[in-house]
């Protein structure tokens, strides 16, 4: 590589990094006019360096034009040049333009420049210092701590926030939980809410997912060690499938969130919003929060808020969005493949084109879908019956059905509430406990012990009752390692939740055991539902809930794997003995 070009790329990269810091300073602090002018000027330096750097790459390597990255670069450069044109030839009229409002679109160009330059850097997920489990945990810790600092910026809140409350909110957002100690809609500014939204998106998918895929997309390849590490993080069955898995995750997320935001936008009552931008932000915020199963809302009482509790179209969109997010990316991809297979066979008139694939829907998808549908159906019926004359009394029959479905699905880590949680009947609260504990499906944005774990435990009980030594389902035998992981997950979850309940009752005994237990189950399963005690918890209790949320998101099993060193397999086995259980 030419030495001058190398210096140009390095300069463009570090300028883009400083541009991101300038963006945070610009939006996070009050500034004098001169300071604002200096920042605006620096923005254009960053954008200019980014454009020059991009042109230099194609001049150095014309073959880049044949790759998909060229599309991104053309759009990015065209957008940057358009902004330059508007400032140079339109001037003040540009700054008052309703579509391109300074400095929001200028900052977007800076962010695009940062993404491009950052993705050109060498990403090395080496195993020399950290194993995949440790990298996974450290990535979440880093984002949580940075998120807490960002939420403490003066312009992120209206009246400031303590570090404990900022840490709690950041953890809740990154761990896609939804428990809040301050009201998101009234306490945080639009900038603060945007930070929370960013933390939700990064937490839902994982920062390494974004970094790894963009690095691969822009550079056109990756090292074998990076692929090996990512294959363990994404549970890819083949190392060669790693980046196709990451691509599926990002594509599915983008499509579902855009569709959900659009449907939410058109389902809203215009009179509830002062401006078009407020309505659009509300739609985007709730679409991302729903798909990531975060449960954050800009409404003080979530979907139970006045003006929204009878909006059944909104509730149905949210249900579809967080159920898709909770199914897990591999399941969604598998369902899409099944639909493609059915459509091709249905509309294919040539019998030679038709194919028969008995296992398009794999064993994981079958178990997950059956468990999910069974839990949803049972919970829906019970919620409808138990709450018919309680929290559902104010609704029509159609409204009762929609709200019952909402109440049956949201405890499985979504965290939105369309009814008054404190008014629920006691049996409903107990059902909610179980649903929260089970949670969503594996490789999804949700938490809990997961539907597959619950399914394996149930199948194991049935196998023991029938006197069988193996777990068999759909003419397949479940591997012993899966059974061991399932029961380890169940045991560890109860230990963490039980410890959390015990500690919180020590620091806040006045909150009541039921409320504390509900809070702990909700935190561990990253649900976000509460019986109203989160904001009144003491500082030690808040820190305990923070720890429970973090452990629930990364899983206690991952933490144990990260801590303990793996031993080499030995070429011997001891004699087996049965232990008396009951």
Buried (B, 14 or more C-beta within 10 A) or exposed (E): EEEEBEEBBEBBBEBBBBBBEBBBEBBBEEBEEEEEEEBBEBBBBBBBBBBEBBEBBBEEEEEBEEBEBEEBBEEBBEBBEEBBEBBEEEEEEBEEEEEBEBBEBBBBBBBBBBBBBBBBBEBEBEEEEBBBBBBBBBBBEEBBBBBBBBBBBEBBBEEEBEEBBBBBBBBBBBBBBBBBBBBBBEBBBBBBBBBBBBBBBBBBBBBBBBBBBBBBBBBEEBEEEBBBBBBBBBEBEEEEBBBEBBEBBBEBBEEBBEBBBBBBBEBBEEEBBEEEEEBBBBBBBBBBBBBBBBBBBBBEBBBBBEEBBBBBEBBBBBBBBBBBBBBBBBBBBBBEBBEEBEEEEEEEEEEEEEEEEEEBBBBBBBBBBBBBEEBBEBBBEBBBEBBBEEBBEEBEEEBBBBBBBBBBBBBBBBBBBBBEBEEBBEEBBBBBBBBBBBBBBBBBBBBBBBBBBBBBBBBBEEBEEEEEEEBEBEEEEBEEEEBEBBBBBBEBBEEBBEBBBEBBBEBBEEBEEEBBBBBBBBBBBBBBBBBEBBBEBEEBBBBBBBBBBBBBBBBBBBBEBBEEEEEEEEEEEEEEEEEEEE
